[in-house]
Amino acid sequence: MCATRLNDIIQPNMTPLAAALVATLMLYAPGRVTAAPAQPITTQTKTAPKTLPELIELAMKEGQDSILPANMAEKLGYAHVDTLRKRLRYRQTITPDKEEHTFSVVIEKHADGTITPIDLNLSVGKGKLVHGIIDADLMYYRASLQGTLQKAYHNKGKEGDVESTEVSIISKKTKKQFAQELSFYLHIAPDLNLQFAK
């Protein structure tokens, strides 16, 4: 990865985890940038989602356009192609666990301009910059629109040396962690009146 290019992409207003996510995406899609840096704007809905269908609807209407690069998409069980998503995100600076939480709906775009939800991507974790080097610890989940866990993996390490490990989705620990992550979006965040960041 070119250090000059990474510095061009990571903006001063980005959180360490947002920067870590950008760097991770670049590792899986070398030579190109597939998503714009996060912007310091927020959105607050009148009624916070309390059910998974409501959360999906919110992401479809207000989520940020995002692309999951082909190599990373393949790790989550998709075809080896760039995968479109609608993303909602809570910054780690405002969450009670000091972790960044991202909820995305994978979509299919049709010729007439309409989009259809396919399934879900969730991620949670922390990232920090140490002497200009990104160090991240992130969990990623793929789930059905009904909330059934389908795939999970763990990314950990410093920029240029990130270890990606698939995690068993039938283990009690993984199931519990995934259920807690869904609960964060549907109960904890709304109860605390947290704001999504784009």
C-alpha positions as CSV (number, residue, x, y, z in Angstrom):
1,M,0.0,0.0,0.0
2,C,1.4,3.4,-0.9
3,A,1.8,5.6,2.1
4,T,1.2,8.8,0.1
5,R,-2.0,7.5,-1.2
6,L,-3.2,6.4,2.3
7,N,-2.4,9.9,3.6
8,D,-4.4,11.4,0.7
9,I,-7.5,9.3,1.6
10,I,-7.5,9.5,5.4
11,Q,-8.8,12.9,6.4
12,P,-8.2,14.7,9.7
13,N,-11.9,14.6,10.7
14,M,-12.1,10.8,10.4
15,T,-12.2,8.7,13.5
16,P,-9.4,6.2,13.9
17,L,-11.8,3.3,13.2
18,A,-13.1,4.9,10.0
19,A,-9.5,5.3,8.9
20,A,-8.9,1.7,9.8
21,L,-11.8,0.6,7.7
22,V,-10.6,2.6,4.7
23,A,-7.2,1.0,5.1
24,T,-8.7,-2.5,5.3
25,L,-10.7,-1.9,2.2
26,M,-7.6,-0.8,0.4
27,L,-5.8,-3.9,1.4
28,Y,-8.6,-6.0,-0.3
29,A,-8.8,-3.7,-3.3
30,P,-5.3,-2.5,-4.1
31,G,-4.8,0.2,-6.7
32,R,-8.2,1.8,-6.4
33,V,-10.5,3.5,-3.9
34,T,-14.1,2.4,-3.8
35,A,-15.6,4.5,-1.1
36,A,-15.3,8.2,-0.2
37,P,-14.0,9.2,3.2
38,A,-16.5,9.7,6.0
39,Q,-18.0,13.2,6.2
40,P,-18.7,14.9,9.6
41,I,-22.5,15.0,9.2
42,T,-25.1,13.3,11.2
43,T,-28.7,12.3,10.8
44,Q,-31.4,11.9,13.5
45,T,-34.7,10.2,12.8
46,K,-37.9,11.3,14.5
47,T,-38.7,7.7,15.5
48,A,-35.8,5.4,16.3
49,P,-36.1,1.9,14.8
50,K,-37.1,-0.7,17.3
51,T,-37.4,-3.7,15.0
52,L,-35.1,-5.2,12.4
53,P,-37.5,-4.4,9.5
54,E,-37.6,-0.8,10.7
55,L,-33.8,-0.6,10.9
56,I,-33.5,-2.0,7.3
57,E,-36.1,0.5,6.1
58,L,-34.1,3.3,7.7
59,A,-30.9,2.1,6.1
60,M,-32.5,1.9,2.7
61,K,-33.9,5.5,3.0
62,E,-31.1,7.3,4.8
63,G,-28.0,5.1,4.6
64,Q,-24.8,6.2,3.0
65,D,-24.0,4.6,-0.4
66,S,-21.0,2.3,0.2
67,I,-19.2,-0.4,-1.7
68,L,-17.8,-3.7,-0.4
69,P,-14.8,-4.5,-2.6
70,A,-14.8,-7.8,-4.5
71,N,-12.1,-9.6,-2.4
72,M,-13.7,-8.7,0.9
73,A,-17.2,-9.5,-0.5
74,E,-15.9,-13.0,-1.4
75,K,-14.7,-13.5,2.2
76,L,-18.3,-12.9,3.4
77,G,-19.6,-15.4,0.9
78,Y,-20.7,-13.2,-2.0
79,A,-19.5,-13.4,-5.6
80,H,-16.1,-11.9,-6.4
81,V,-17.6,-8.6,-7.5
82,D,-17.9,-5.2,-5.9
83,T,-21.0,-5.2,-3.7
84,L,-23.3,-2.3,-3.2
85,R,-24.5,-1.4,0.3
86,K,-26.6,1.2,2.3
87,R,-24.7,2.0,5.5
88,L,-25.6,3.4,8.9
89,R,-22.8,4.0,11.4
90,Y,-22.2,5.0,15.0
91,R,-18.8,6.6,15.8
92,Q,-16.8,5.1,18.6
93,T,-16.5,8.5,20.2
94,I,-20.2,8.5,21.2
95,T,-20.9,4.8,21.9
96,P,-20.9,3.5,25.5
97,D,-18.5,0.7,24.7
98,K,-16.2,3.1,22.8
99,E,-16.5,0.9,19.7
100,E,-17.7,1.8,16.2
101,H,-20.8,0.0,15.1
102,T,-21.8,-0.2,11.4
103,F,-25.0,-1.6,10.0
104,S,-25.3,-2.1,6.2
105,V,-27.9,-3.5,3.9
106,V,-26.5,-5.2,0.8
107,I,-28.5,-4.1,-2.2
108,E,-29.2,-5.0,-5.8
109,K,-29.7,-2.1,-8.2
110,H,-32.0,-2.6,-11.1
111,A,-32.0,-1.0,-14.6
112,D,-35.0,1.1,-13.8
113,G,-33.2,2.7,-10.8
114,T,-35.0,0.8,-8.1
115,I,-33.0,-1.1,-5.4
116,T,-33.8,-4.3,-3.5
117,P,-32.4,-5.3,-0.2
118,I,-30.5,-8.6,-0.3
119,D,-29.0,-9.2,3.1
120,L,-27.1,-7.6,6.0
121,N,-23.5,-6.7,6.9
122,L,-22.6,-5.6,10.5
123,S,-19.3,-4.7,11.9
124,V,-18.0,-3.6,15.3
125,G,-14.7,-2.8,16.7
126,K,-12.0,-0.3,17.5
127,G,-9.2,1.4,15.6
128,K,-6.4,3.7,16.5
129,L,-3.5,5.5,14.8
130,V,-0.1,4.9,16.5
131,H,2.8,6.9,15.0
132,G,0.9,7.1,11.7
133,I,0.2,3.4,11.6
134,I,-3.4,2.1,11.8
135,D,-4.1,-0.7,14.4
136,A,-7.6,-2.2,14.2
137,D,-9.6,-5.0,15.9
138,L,-12.9,-5.6,14.1
139,M,-15.6,-8.2,13.9
140,Y,-17.7,-8.6,10.7
141,Y,-21.0,-10.4,10.3
142,R,-23.2,-11.3,7.3
143,A,-26.8,-12.1,8.1
144,S,-30.1,-12.6,6.3
145,L,-32.8,-9.9,6.2
146,Q,-34.5,-11.9,9.0
147,G,-31.4,-11.6,11.2
148,T,-30.0,-15.1,10.7
149,L,-26.2,-15.2,11.0
150,Q,-24.6,-16.6,7.9
151,K,-20.9,-15.7,8.1
152,A,-18.5,-14.1,10.5
153,Y,-14.8,-13.1,10.6
154,H,-12.3,-11.2,12.7
155,N,-9.7,-8.7,11.4
156,K,-6.9,-7.7,13.7
157,G,-3.5,-6.1,13.2
158,K,-1.6,-3.1,12.0
159,E,-1.7,-1.6,8.5
160,G,0.0,-3.9,6.1
161,D,-0.1,-6.9,8.5
162,V,-3.8,-7.5,9.1
163,E,-4.8,-11.1,10.0
164,S,-8.3,-12.1,8.8
165,T,-9.8,-15.2,10.5
166,E,-13.1,-16.8,9.8
167,V,-15.1,-17.4,12.9
168,S,-17.5,-20.3,13.5
169,I,-21.1,-19.1,13.4
170,I,-22.4,-22.1,15.3
171,S,-20.4,-21.4,18.4
172,K,-22.3,-20.0,21.4
173,K,-19.9,-17.1,21.8
174,T,-20.3,-15.9,18.2
175,K,-24.1,-16.2,18.4
176,K,-24.1,-14.3,21.6
177,Q,-21.9,-11.5,20.2
178,F,-24.0,-11.2,17.1
179,A,-27.2,-11.0,19.1
180,Q,-25.6,-8.3,21.3
181,E,-24.7,-6.4,18.2
182,L,-28.3,-6.5,16.9
183,S,-29.5,-5.4,20.3
184,F,-27.2,-2.5,20.2
185,Y,-28.9,-1.1,17.1
186,L,-32.5,-1.9,18.2
187,H,-32.3,-1.2,21.9
188,I,-29.2,0.4,23.3
189,A,-28.6,3.1,20.7
190,P,-32.2,4.2,20.5
191,D,-32.5,4.3,24.3
192,L,-29.5,6.5,24.5
193,N,-30.7,8.6,21.6
194,L,-27.4,8.2,19.7
195,Q,-27.0,9.8,16.3
196,F,-25.8,8.0,13.2
197,A,-22.8,9.5,11.4
198,K,-22.3,9.5,7.6
